[in-house]
Structures are given as structure tokens and as C-alpha cells.
Amino acid sequence: MLSFIGRSFVQKIITLIFVSIVSFLIIHLAPGKPSQADPLNPKFTPEMVERFRQAFHLDKPLHVQFFYFYRDLFSGRTVSWKDNRSVLAKIWERFLNSLPLFIVGTILTWTLSFPAGIRSAIFRGRLYDRTTTFLSYLLISIPGFFFAYILIIFVVTRFQVPVIGMETFGLSNAAWPNMIMDRIWHLLLPSFLGAAGGIAVLSRYVRSQMLEVEGQDYVRTARAKGLPPDQVHYKHALRNALLPFVTMFGLILPGLIGGSVIIESIFSWPGMGRMAYEAILARDYPVILTVNFVSAVLVLIGTFISDLLYMLVDPRIRL
Amino acid sequence: MTPTEKNRPAPGNRLDKPLTPKRSRLEEFWALFRKNRLAIAGLIIFILFFATALAGLFLTSGQNPVFDPAQIRLQEKLRPPMAKANLNSLYPADVPRLGIYLFGTDDLGRDVFARMLQGAWVSLTVGFVAVGISVFIGIFMGGIAGYFGQILLKMDHILISGLMVAGIAFMVTDWVLPGILFFILAVVFLLYTVRAKKNARNLAKPAGSGFLEINAFSIDTLIMRIVDIMICFPSFFLILTVVALLPASIYNIMIVIGLTSWMGATRFVRAEFLSLREQDFVAAAKALGVGNLRIIFRHMMPNAIAPVLVSATIGIASAILTEAGLSFLGFGVPPPHATWGNIISDGKRFIFDAPWLTFIPGIAILVVVLSFNLFGEGLRDALNPKLRERH
């Protein structure tokens, strides 16, 4: 156990170093210079550009820049090139905006996909199963932005509630029940859209896992000795079918910083995805690289946690 | 003797002929696949889409295309689908070929039907080329990791390749002189080790060269660590970054999507190869002196290709979705060229006045992606040996 933790820790550190090198190279070797981001701006005189290049070490060779960047990142001094604010503070602020979307989306995913998947495994081949199967393919295949527009038109024309943005503008001194309802309406659509693909994939996975367990001998034994079907399904089969999903708790971690770029820009939601998108447009390299680095760290921690959980819940696994 | 009697084997020599299975593998696959109605529907739509995209390529390109997707008719803007062209206000040359706007017109009066036809070809090529790249890399890397994976890399291999990579990296950045120096050093080192290996007996080893012979790690470890590194990147974000920094072009999008999605294929091919390598037919082929390449491509690949095929079909669907998303954000194919994503992106401002600009391309993307997904899942079920035994 301890040796596994130590080994994977070292491995993950090495992976992280390579990820940081590769992402740094991708960004800096792409054509175009960040100092030329806005050549039409009259304030951008050659002296300004030179000062800019010196202030952010852009005149140094690449490996020196790399060293400077990661030194600043680890001491928390990285600043955005666009507005000179600390990158970590910026990310934290946007992260707090994205967090509700993530939480509601995760809750929706896990509460909707399990009942749907289990039921369609129990009613295999029947109408319910075929309908949910088709619906889940539909959810996987629909382009997010198109689905978003359909839902927006539906909600706006049917319920007459505004859904764009985090809250309705000018509602800050309304009564608190109105405000809460307003926030919930604004939260519901984007988080459902963010969760749609996940619901479809996870419910299919639950179904196949459940089907596999239902075919096992001990389930047949339980049925043969005359247990009521509900007890067979939910007590004997489900418990064992749930095993692989415990490990998925680790894998939802990277979603924390993901934040869908498309959904957030449609709904004008000032979250992580939007910030990354704006940073890409403005060639704000420190922000791009920091987001990339943090998400790589989260992916690595997530796989580590899921490996550990796998070992804890399934004693047959020896890593 | 009648022909039927001639074909019937005599009772005694039944085993003279090789006993082939009653149905060939393809027939068996088709019999299973046909039962899945959704997958058949997917296949039919896929063939229709392919034909449409090919027709679209011919009908919308050239000097004087049948349907001109770039023809601007400002007096005819935002006409609904099936609207008749207003012949009084148009030059005879500008009248659409069918006399009606089948799918309406957009805010510049361009025929949406022509633009959809042009976009179909873009979606098709993006899907196929991107997945082609990723499957090619995946098979290559997975094949090496699975077949040659147990070979250990020695310290001198690593040193040489490290020096070479450093040299190229220096040359790409502004340090040309040290780059060339590193590169020459690597080549000299390479030549030296090759010579030293050749006459290992005669040559006295220089002191301290022992560490060059240390086994560092296997090829399998190396490739799987590269896969781990690639998985750490958030893929849509990475694609967005690269596409935004590179000049806008459809080829960049295909290449970038392909280069960021080969990890799944690599894992599948590696896993299949690891199990196939140990099987008897591979041992037999090796014993007969069949070359490595022939074993890989003639004997192992046909047995390993099924999961790759399935993931490629579903990969095409997700590549089409990614391209549409990029076009929607404005990073897609540059403007005069129409794609389904940028028709939606242009039309979103008129969503209440001209909903067809959103719904027609949206439903087209949905149907095509759905057909690929259904077809892929049908393939997976039909190719699954566990299911095959049961039927």
C-alpha cells in the first residue's frame, strides 16, 4: 500500500513536469507574439512593447522564461498580462462562480442516471429500456449550443423567466424569496446542459454494469430460492454493480476546473470556462498556463484517488 | 453424374476437404447487426450523409456552381424555408437554381440550402481526417507498446534521444549554435555506440561506460507515460488554445483534433496486442520464421481492429461535434466557407425572427452525430464475442 502510494506519487510528479513543459512549449512556439496582441491600439508604441517584454521576461530565452514562470506560479506571484491582477486570485473568483454549476450538475448527473440505468437494466428489451437508450443517444449526440438554444426558447416563451447571466439585472433589492427563485432559474438550465452528456453516459454505464451482475450465478440463486424481485435487484445485484462507481468519485474532480466554454459563453456566466476563453483570445499566457497546470494537477489527483478507492472497496485488486 | 451429386462429398473422405465454418465471419456479423434496428437506421443515415456530402462538394464548388453558397442577395434576406424567390427584384443571374429557397436565406440573403450542402462536406472531412490521424497514431503507438513493449531501453538510448531533442528544441528557439552543437554531439555519440556494439569483444571499454548499459525502463512504460501526459490536458481547452493561436484553417482543426484524441485507440490496440501476443497462432507464425511486420499487420491486426473500429466510429461523431463547437465559438473554418457550426453561430442573433437558421443546421448535426453513435454501438454489439456465442 505504502509503496504503491510512493511509487504513484513519484510517477505523477514526473508526469506533471512533462505536462508543464509541453504546455509551455505549445503556447510559446505557436506563431504570433503576445506583445503584438493589439497592433492597432495607438497606445501600443514600440517603447511600450519593449517595456512590456522586459516586465514579463519576454526578452529572455525560452528556458529562462519557463523557469521564471513556474517560480512565480509556485510562489503565487503570477500576474495576468491583461490587467496585472494575481492569476490565482482571478481563478479563485471565477472558480466560486463555476462551483454552483458544478455542484448542481453533479447532483443532477448522479441522481438521474442511476435510477434510469438500473430500471432500464431490470426492464431490459422492454419499451422503457428502448426509450431511455434512444434518449441517452440523443443526449450524447445533440450539440450543446443547439440544445441550449432550444431550452432557452422553451423556458423563455413558456415560463417567461429570464435565464441569461447569473441573476436578473436590477433585482438586488427584491424580496429574498424572489431573489432565490431567480438564482435557481438561472442556475438550472446551464447546469442541466453541462450535465446532459454525463447523465447519458453514466446511465448507459450503470445499465451495462447492472446487466453484467444480473447474469451472475449468485443472482440466479437468489431468484431461485424465491426472494422477492425487488430484494434480488436492489440488495443482491445493485450492491455489486455499484463497485466500479465508487472509483468515479475521483474522476469527477477534474470537472471542478473544466467549466464548459460553450455553455458559459451562451449563458454569459462568468465562470472558469469563460475566463479561459477570454484569456485565449487576449493571449494572456499566464492565465492559460495556470489553468492548464491546475487542471492537470486535478486530473492526477483524481486518478490517484480513484486507484486508492478501487483498492479499498475491492480487496481482489492488488496494484 | 449430376452436379449436385458431384459436390456432395463421399461418406468416406469427409475430412479431405478443410472444414470451414458454416457462415463466414462477415455473414455472422451481418446477421447479428441486422437485428439491431437502431444501428441499421444509423448505417442508412450515414450512407445518405456521405452521398449528400459528396454531392454537395460537386454542386457548390467550381467557378459557376449549381448552388452558390456565397451568393449575397441583400434584398432577399431572412426569407423563411420554401419561400419563392422574388423574381422582380433579382438579376436573372442571381435567381436561385430551384426558384425557391428550400431552407430559407440568412441575414445576407445567402441560400441556406447551398450553405448546408457545402458544410456537409466540411463536417465529413473533419470527422474522417481527424479520426484517421488519431487511429493511425493510436495503432502505431499501441502496436509498438503491445508488441515490442518488453524491450528495455538502455541509458545510452535515452541520452542520445535526449541530446537530439534538446538540439532540435534549441534550434527551434533562437539558440541555433548550441542546438547544432548538441545535435552533432548526439550523432557522434550514436555512431560511437553503434561501433562499440559491433565489435564489443575487441574493443576495451572505457572506464565509467558501464552505466550506459543500465536498463532504464521498457518501451511500454515510455509510451504509456506519454499517454498519461496527454490525458492530463483538458482536451477541448487544448484544442481551443491551439486553434486560436494558429492561423485559421480547416486543416489545422483536423490535425489538432486528431493529435489530441489518439489515446483511446492506443490503449485498445495495446491491450489487444498484449493478449494476442501470447496466443498460439502468433507463436506458430514466429516459429515458421514470419517477420515481425507481417505478424503485426497480417496476423494480429485483423484480430485487434474491432474495438478500434468501434471507437473510431464514435470518434467521428465527437470530432464533428468538436468542429461544430469550434465554429460556433468563431474559431472554425474561416468565414466565406460555410460549416454547420458557423451557420448556427451567424444565425443565433435572429433566433426569434429566423429560427430556421438555428434549427436546420442544429438538427442536421444532431441526426448525423446520432447516426454515427448508433452505428458505432451496433458495431460494438455485433463484434462482441460474448454476445455472439449467446445467439
HADDOCK unambig.tbl for C-alpha pairs under 7 A between the chains (distance, minus, plus):
assign (segid A and resid 15 and name CA) (segid B and resid 229 and name CA) 5.76 0.50 0.50
assign (segid A and resid 19 and name CA) (segid B and resid 229 and name CA) 5.85 0.50 0.50
assign (segid A and resid 30 and name CA) (segid B and resid 245 and name CA) 6.08 0.50 0.50
assign (segid A and resid 30 and name CA) (segid B and resid 246 and name CA) 6.39 0.50 0.50
assign (segid A and resid 31 and name CA) (segid B and resid 245 and name CA) 6.78 0.50 0.50
assign (segid A and resid 31 and name CA) (segid B and resid 246 and name CA) 6.36 0.50 0.50
assign (segid A and resid 137 and name CA) (segid B and resid 370 and name CA) 6.61 0.50 0.50
assign (segid A and resid 138 and name CA) (segid B and resid 370 and name CA) 6.47 0.50 0.50
assign (segid A and resid 141 and name CA) (segid B and resid 366 and name CA) 5.69 0.50 0.50
assign (segid A and resid 141 and name CA) (segid B and resid 369 and name CA) 5.35 0.50 0.50
assign (segid A and resid 141 and name CA) (segid B and resid 370 and name CA) 5.08 0.50 0.50
assign (segid A and resid 142 and name CA) (segid B and resid 366 and name CA) 4.88 0.50 0.50
assign (segid A and resid 143 and name CA) (segid B and resid 321 and name CA) 6.17 0.50 0.50
assign (segid A and resid 143 and name CA) (segid B and resid 366 and name CA) 6.60 0.50 0.50
assign (segid A and resid 146 and name CA) (segid B and resid 362 and name CA) 5.65 0.50 0.50
assign (segid A and resid 280 and name CA) (segid B and resid 241 and name CA) 6.06 0.50 0.50
assign (segid A and resid 280 and name CA) (segid B and resid 244 and name CA) 6.97 0.50 0.50
assign (segid A and resid 292 and name CA) (segid B and resid 233 and name CA) 6.88 0.50 0.50
assign (segid A and resid 296 and name CA) (segid B and resid 232 and name CA) 4.79 0.50 0.50
assign (segid A and resid 296 and name CA) (segid B and resid 233 and name CA) 6.12 0.50 0.50
assign (segid A and resid 299 and name CA) (segid B and resid 232 and name CA) 5.93 0.50 0.50
